Amino acid sequence: MAVVGFWVANVLIGVGLFFAFAMAVGMLRFPDAYTRLHAGTKGLTVGAGMILAGIALRAPDAAFALRVVLVGVFLVITNPIAIHAVARANYRAERARRRLVVDDYGEYLERKRNA
């Protein structure tokens, strides 16, 4: 059973590294801030989650594994919220607004201002 856990942990870490690499490529290749933020969010949330799951499986004791799982839960909860705040600040700074094809948030803000 220890051998299976070892290989499952290594596969999880490998998949997490793939997502981290894909995140780096996406951050370099995507054309605008919003798609780059999307790549960063998915890469960090899934990549770090997989890596932390692999580390938790290879943990020497349960207390260490619990701490690793808590760090993973913290990342999964806070990363999308932080990236949403960055995207909203970018939108309000009007840096990428003219390139948007659909602007539902702008319509919402306009309705809110007029109400």
WOHUGI-V617154 format. One record per pair of residues at least 12 apart in sequence whose C-alpha atoms are under 10 Angstrom apart, sorted by the first residue. I is the first residue (numbers start at 0). J is the second residue. Records with the same first field share a line. If there is no record, write none. Layout:
I=J ; J
This chain:
1=57
4=53 ; 56 ; 57
5=53 ; 54 ; 56 ; 57
6=53 ; 56 ; 57
7=52 ; 53 ; 56 ; 57
8=49 ; 50 ; 51 ; 52 ; 53 ; 54 ; 55 ; 56 ; 57 ; 58
9=50 ; 52 ; 53 ; 54 ; 56 ; 57
10=49 ; 50 ; 53
11=46 ; 48 ; 49 ; 50 ; 51 ; 52 ; 53 ; 54 ; 56
12=46 ; 47 ; 48 ; 49 ; 50 ; 51 ; 52 ; 53 ; 54
13=46 ; 49 ; 50 ; 53
14=45 ; 46 ; 47 ; 49 ; 50 ; 53
15=42 ; 43 ; 44 ; 45 ; 46 ; 47 ; 48 ; 49 ; 50 ; 51 ; 52 ; 53
16=42 ; 45 ; 46 ; 47 ; 49 ; 50
17=42 ; 46 ; 49
18=38 ; 39 ; 41 ; 42 ; 43 ; 44 ; 45 ; 46 ; 47 ; 49 ; 50
19=38 ; 39 ; 41 ; 42 ; 43 ; 44 ; 45 ; 46 ; 47 ; 50
20=42 ; 46
21=38 ; 39 ; 41 ; 42 ; 46
22=35 ; 36 ; 37 ; 38 ; 39 ; 40 ; 41 ; 42 ; 43 ; 45 ; 46
23=35 ; 38 ; 39 ; 42 ; 43
24=38 ; 39
25=37 ; 38 ; 39 ; 42
26=38 ; 39 ; 42
31=94 ; 95 ; 98 ; 99
32=85 ; 86 ; 89 ; 90 ; 94 ; 95
33=82 ; 83 ; 85 ; 86 ; 87 ; 89 ; 90 ; 95 ; 99
36=79 ; 82 ; 83 ; 85 ; 86
37=79 ; 82 ; 83 ; 86
39=78 ; 79 ; 82
40=75 ; 78 ; 79 ; 80 ; 81 ; 82 ; 83
41=78 ; 79
43=74 ; 75 ; 78 ; 79
44=71 ; 72 ; 74 ; 75 ; 76 ; 77 ; 78 ; 79
45=71 ; 74 ; 75
47=70 ; 71 ; 74 ; 75
48=67 ; 68 ; 70 ; 71 ; 72 ; 74 ; 75
49=71
50=67 ; 71
51=64 ; 67 ; 68 ; 69 ; 70 ; 71 ; 72
52=64 ; 67 ; 68 ; 71
53=67
54=67 ; 68
55=67 ; 68 ; 71
56=68
87=104
90=104 ; 105
91=105
